[in-house]
Every structure is written in structure tokens, then in C-alpha cells.
Amino acid sequence: MSVPELLEKAQFVVDASGEKKSVLLDYAAWEALLALLDDLEDIEDMRHLRDPDEKVIAWKQAKAELRLNDEPSRPFGLCAGEFSVPDDFDDPLPEYVIEEFEGKR
């Protein structure tokens, strides 16, 4: 929800002469407004961390550019026939190897 949408839910408290004195927001709108303000603060912090020479582009554009460069690093089957996988490749590891991985030895 945007800030204008949240502020549309605001109700004004007026005095006897009709002057606005305060604003009422329901709790859900208040929480949403705080979340938006927190996000804006985070964005400002990120701007300060960014290198001034860095180019900022939209996420959709970045994904499109990444897809253009999405070439496989190696062709499938590059090493075909150069080695064989042993028959026991998928067998469970010996207990001493598992203990080594778990730091028990």
C-alpha cells in the first residue's frame, strides 16, 4: 500500500470551531506507514553505501541483461568418455569418513 492510500484512511479530530487538531489512523495503517518509512530509510542508507560511479538499473532490466549473457560455461558432455564412474559411487560412505566430516575424529 502506498503512503497516499494509507493517508486516505486518516480521520481528523476537530475542535468546536472545526479546526483540525489531530489525526487518527487505525493500527494496521499505522504499522504499514511505519514499514514504508523504515524501507525509505533503508533505501537512503543503501544510497550512501553505493559507489558514486555505480550505475543503478531496474531489476527487470538487470534480469534481461543477465539472460542475454546466460551462456553455459561448459558444453554438456565435455569430458564424455574420458573417465568412468565406479559402480559403488552411490553407496553409503564408511562410518569413519562420516565421523571425519562431523568432526568426531
N, C-alpha and C positions, 0 to 999 in steps of 0.2 A: 504494500500500500504506500502511496506517495504522501509527502507532507501535506499538499493541498487537500487530498482526500481525507487525511486524518483531521485536519483543521475544520473541515466541513462538519465534523461531529461535535465540535466545540459548542458549548452553551455559555451565554454570557449572564452574569449576575449584575443586575442594575439596581441603582438606588431609587429613592422615591421620585426623583426628577427624571429618571430614565437614562441616566449616565451609566455607561459600562464601568463596573468596578472590579470584576474578576472574571475568570474563565473556568468553566468546568469541563473536564474530559472524563469519559469513563476509563476505568483502569486498563482495559485492553488497548484502547487508543493511546493512553499514556505510555504503556510498555512498548508499543510499536514505534512511537515517536522517539523514545529513548534509544531503541535499537537503531533507528535510522541515524540519529545524531552520533551514536557510537561508531557506526560504519563510516560516516563522513570524517570523523576524527581519525580513524584508521587509514582512510584514503590520504588524508593530509600527511600523516606520518610516513606513508609509503612514498609520497612525492618528495619528501625531504631526503629519503634514503636513496632515491634514484639518482643516477649519474646525470648531470645536466645535458650531456651529449647523447643520452639514450633516446631512442625513438619509441614512442608509445603508439601501439596499434591495437585495434579492437580484437577481441578474442576470435571472432568469426574469421577475420582476415588472417590472423595468425594460423588458425587451423587450416585454412585454404592454402596458405603458403607452405605449411608443413606437408600437406598432401601432395603438392607439386614435387616436393623433394623426397617423397616416400618411395625410394627405390631400395630393393633388398640389398643388404651389404654384401651378401654372397649368393651366388646362384644355387638353387636347390640341387642337391646331389653332387656337390663339388668334389667330394672325396670318394665317390662311389667306386667300390672295388679295390680301394687302397688298404683297407683293413677289415677284419671281421669281428663281430661282437660275440663273445663267448656264450655258450649255452646257459651258463649259470649267472648271467648278468643280472637277472631279476630275482635271484634267490636272496633270502634274508641275509643280512650281514652277520658275521660271527659276533658273539657276545662281547669279546674283548674290544672289537672295533667300536661297538655302540658305547661301551664304557668310556673309551677314549674321547669320543665326541661329547659325551655328557660330563666329562671332567671327573670321572670316578676313579681314574687310574693315575 
